[in-house]
Amino acid sequence: MMAIPSSEEQLSFLDHIQRLFEEGEFVATYKFALLLALTELAVEHGTDSGDTLDLSYAAIADKFLELYWPQVIPYTAGGQVGVLMQNNGRQAATVLLLNDIRSRHGTLPKARASTEWPNALRKTVALLKEMPLWRLQILRRQEVNFLYVPGPSASIRLLPGVMYNLRRFQGLVQQLARSAWINHIRANPNNATVIGEASDLEQALFGTSRANLATARPVLREIQSDTCFYCQGALRNTGEVDHFIPWARYPRDLAHNFVLAHKTCNSDKRDLLAATVHLEKWCDRNERQGTVLANELGSHFVCDSSTMTRVAHWAYHHSFMTASQSWVGRAQVIPLTADYQRILPAQ
């Protein structure tokens, strides 16, 4: 196992990320999606070491399509409706591809299970190899390989230290990439009529609609016996679907991450990680009810319990290393304790 990057190496990595946004050329949103895809894959499949990480073209393509999936929903503002343009010229090929698939299958899990998905992956791999994959690291017309190089057997290899840095600075990279993606769409004159003065682009492009989350409520209510996951108080057919690992930290809808909570509990917890007493309960719930969640919600949401566990370990490990607070209950926070290591063994 290689040593984690030094402080100087971590700062150099951040300098290069900053250069990417300042000196890279962006005629479409593909590069933003690619950077987000690599970051999420590093979180889901990597470790907190300085090692390299091989990522297959197929895995990158699948994540790439997942990121674009919500982008094909028509955006509505000021009476205007339209699918936002992701390219300065014609609509991005990925959007056209997914728009066709979504019209027939409706949800991402159903699309992934269809016979069309392998062909979509092949087309996306070809697109990635032709454009963003080998152009992302071109800064001011100079190739600067600071993220990855070609890997073995249809893959790329994240360079030593990159996996660690993407995991360590996931929140910052995500914020920069999303902000640049939104600014690119807003600056595209082809979107001016639809967007107008709208200020909710981030929610529309990357958020989760309450209507979609509502489909999980009946299943969670049954599992939780109509009580709040956190305070165990009666919900009485109310409650909100909460992302146990907060959406702000890990913006992906995995069914095993959902719990049902009082609106007041959900609002008070916000972007904090739940204290270990709740973590232990969540892990136990997923072990006992994981199959039920997959069976009942698998056609609406991605169900991947092993990935969810790895993400939880990553989130708690990094919060513990930075001495973060954890949420116990309404108006109650305490420093995150090392107990998480007993509940979530290292992956």
NORDABEL-V326637 format. One record per residue. RES is the residue in one letter. PHI is phi in degrees with one decimal (NA if undefined). Layout:
BEGIN
res=RES phi=PHI
res=RES phi=PHI
END
This chain:
BEGIN
res=M phi=NA
res=M phi=-80.6
res=A phi=-65.8
res=I phi=-67.7
res=P phi=-59.8
res=S phi=-70.3
res=S phi=-58.3
res=E phi=-65.6
res=E phi=-68.7
res=Q phi=-66.0
res=L phi=-65.4
res=S phi=-62.9
res=F phi=-60.0
res=L phi=-64.7
res=D phi=-60.6
res=H phi=-69.3
res=I phi=-61.6
res=Q phi=-62.8
res=R phi=-61.3
res=L phi=-56.8
res=F phi=-77.7
res=E phi=-85.3
res=E phi=-115.1
res=G phi=-74.6
res=E phi=-104.1
res=F phi=-126.9
res=V phi=-99.4
res=A phi=-144.6
res=T phi=-90.9
res=Y phi=-57.4
res=K phi=-67.2
res=F phi=-64.3
res=A phi=-64.2
res=L phi=-65.0
res=L phi=-63.8
res=L phi=-63.8
res=A phi=-62.0
res=L phi=-63.1
res=T phi=-66.3
res=E phi=-65.5
res=L phi=-67.6
res=A phi=-64.9
res=V phi=-67.2
res=E phi=-78.7
res=H phi=-124.7
res=G phi=-97.2
res=T phi=-136.1
res=D phi=-87.8
res=S phi=-133.7
res=G phi=-88.5
res=D phi=-67.8
res=T phi=-77.7
res=L phi=-144.4
res=D phi=-88.7
res=L phi=-122.3
res=S phi=-71.1
res=Y phi=-57.0
res=A phi=-63.6
res=A phi=-65.0
res=I phi=-66.0
res=A phi=-63.3
res=D phi=-63.3
res=K phi=-66.7
res=F phi=-58.9
res=L phi=-65.3
res=E phi=-62.4
res=L phi=-66.9
res=Y phi=-85.5
res=W phi=-52.5
res=P phi=-72.0
res=Q phi=-72.4
res=V phi=-89.7
res=I phi=-72.8
res=P phi=-57.0
res=Y phi=-92.7
res=T phi=-119.8
res=A phi=-157.8
res=G phi=57.6
res=G phi=84.6
res=Q phi=-98.0
res=V phi=-132.1
res=G phi=-179.2
res=V phi=-77.3
res=L phi=-67.9
res=M phi=-75.3
res=Q phi=-105.1
res=N phi=-134.9
res=N phi=-69.7
res=G phi=-105.2
res=R phi=-75.1
res=Q phi=-58.2
res=A phi=-60.6
res=A phi=-59.7
res=T phi=-63.7
res=V phi=-65.3
res=L phi=-62.9
res=L phi=-62.6
res=L phi=-72.1
res=N phi=-60.9
res=D phi=-67.6
res=I phi=-68.8
res=R phi=-64.2
res=S phi=-63.4
res=R phi=-100.6
res=H phi=-118.9
res=G phi=79.9
res=T phi=-117.5
res=L phi=-62.8
res=P phi=-58.4
res=K phi=-67.4
res=A phi=-64.7
res=R phi=-63.2
res=A phi=-84.0
res=S phi=-81.1
res=T phi=-72.8
res=E phi=-81.3
res=W phi=-63.8
res=P phi=-56.6
res=N phi=-68.2
res=A phi=-63.1
res=L phi=-64.4
res=R phi=-61.5
res=K phi=-64.5
res=T phi=-72.3
res=V phi=-59.6
res=A phi=-61.6
res=L phi=-65.0
res=L phi=-61.5
res=K phi=-68.6
res=E phi=-78.5
res=M phi=-121.1
res=P phi=-66.4
res=L phi=-61.5
res=W phi=-105.2
res=R phi=-113.6
res=L phi=-59.3
res=Q phi=-95.5
res=I phi=-93.0
res=L phi=-116.7
res=R phi=52.8
res=R phi=65.5
res=Q phi=-118.8
res=E phi=-78.3
res=V phi=-125.0
res=N phi=-82.4
res=F phi=-110.0
res=L phi=-106.8
res=Y phi=-156.8
res=V phi=-134.8
res=P phi=-57.1
res=G phi=-111.4
res=P phi=-79.7
res=S phi=49.5
res=A phi=54.7
res=S phi=-150.6
res=I phi=-113.4
res=R phi=-121.5
res=L phi=-64.7
res=L phi=-66.6
res=P phi=-52.1
res=G phi=90.6
res=V phi=-68.6
res=M phi=-55.6
res=Y phi=-60.0
res=N phi=-66.6
res=L phi=-64.5
res=R phi=-71.7
res=R phi=-66.1
res=F phi=-111.1
res=Q phi=-52.8
res=G phi=-61.3
res=L phi=-68.3
res=V phi=-61.0
res=Q phi=-60.5
res=Q phi=-63.5
res=L phi=-65.8
res=A phi=-67.3
res=R phi=-64.9
res=S phi=-61.2
res=A phi=-66.1
res=W phi=-61.5
res=I phi=-63.3
res=N phi=-63.0
res=H phi=-64.7
res=I phi=-67.5
res=R phi=-66.7
res=A phi=-79.9
res=N phi=-72.1
res=P phi=-60.8
res=N phi=-68.6
res=N phi=-99.4
res=A phi=-57.6
res=T phi=-64.7
res=V phi=-75.7
res=I phi=-73.2
res=G phi=58.5
res=E phi=-100.2
res=A phi=-58.6
res=S phi=-120.1
res=D phi=-108.7
res=L phi=-62.5
res=E phi=-61.7
res=Q phi=-63.2
res=A phi=-68.3
res=L phi=-85.0
res=F phi=-127.4
res=G phi=-82.7
res=T phi=-118.0
res=S phi=-72.3
res=R phi=-61.9
res=A phi=-63.4
res=N phi=-67.3
res=L phi=-64.6
res=A phi=-60.8
res=T phi=-65.7
res=A phi=-85.9
res=R phi=-60.8
res=P phi=-60.0
res=V phi=-66.5
res=L phi=-66.3
res=R phi=-62.2
res=E phi=-65.7
res=I phi=-62.4
res=Q phi=-92.9
res=S phi=55.5
res=D phi=59.2
res=T phi=-122.0
res=C phi=-67.4
res=F phi=-59.3
res=Y phi=-91.2
res=C phi=-100.3
res=Q phi=64.1
res=G phi=-74.6
res=A phi=-64.1
res=L phi=-90.9
res=R phi=53.9
res=N phi=64.4
res=T phi=-115.7
res=G phi=102.3
res=E phi=-119.2
res=V phi=-78.3
res=D phi=-110.3
res=H phi=-83.3
res=F phi=-58.3
res=I phi=-83.2
res=P phi=-52.7
res=W phi=-54.8
res=A phi=-62.9
res=R phi=-90.3
res=Y phi=-142.3
res=P phi=-79.3
res=R phi=-147.9
res=D phi=-92.6
res=L phi=-105.9
res=A phi=-57.4
res=H phi=-72.4
res=N phi=-92.4
res=F phi=-84.1
res=V phi=-137.2
res=L phi=-106.9
res=A phi=-142.0
res=H phi=-56.6
res=K phi=-57.8
res=T phi=-67.3
res=C phi=-65.4
res=N phi=-60.6
res=S phi=-68.2
res=D phi=-73.2
res=K phi=-68.4
res=R phi=47.9
res=D phi=-99.0
res=L phi=-83.0
res=L phi=-76.8
res=A phi=-72.3
res=A phi=-61.7
res=T phi=-61.5
res=V phi=-61.8
res=H phi=-78.1
res=L phi=-60.3
res=E phi=-62.3
res=K phi=-65.6
res=W phi=-65.7
res=C phi=-62.8
res=D phi=-64.3
res=R phi=-59.7
res=N phi=-67.3
res=E phi=-69.7
res=R phi=-83.8
res=Q phi=-114.6
res=G phi=-58.9
res=T phi=-66.3
res=V phi=-62.1
res=L phi=-60.1
res=A phi=-65.0
res=N phi=-67.4
res=E phi=-83.6
res=L phi=-113.7
res=G phi=-62.4
res=S phi=-85.8
res=H phi=-110.9
res=F phi=-132.4
res=V phi=-68.9
res=C phi=-118.6
res=D phi=-150.0
res=S phi=-66.6
res=S phi=-66.6
res=T phi=-63.2
res=M phi=-61.6
res=T phi=-66.5
res=R phi=-64.0
res=V phi=-65.4
res=A phi=-61.6
res=H phi=-62.6
res=W phi=-59.0
res=A phi=-64.4
res=Y phi=-70.9
res=H phi=-61.2
res=H phi=-69.5
res=S phi=-68.3
res=F phi=-66.2
res=M phi=-66.0
res=T phi=-102.8
res=A phi=55.5
res=S phi=-76.3
res=Q phi=-82.2
res=S phi=-123.4
res=W phi=-94.0
res=V phi=-97.2
res=G phi=-166.8
res=R phi=-57.3
res=A phi=62.0
res=Q phi=-128.2
res=V phi=-132.2
res=I phi=-139.2
res=P phi=-59.8
res=L phi=-64.1
res=T phi=-98.3
res=A phi=-71.2
res=D phi=-58.3
res=Y phi=-59.1
res=Q phi=-67.8
res=R phi=-74.9
res=I phi=-79.7
res=L phi=-121.6
res=P phi=-58.6
res=A phi=-57.3
res=Q phi=-82.3
END
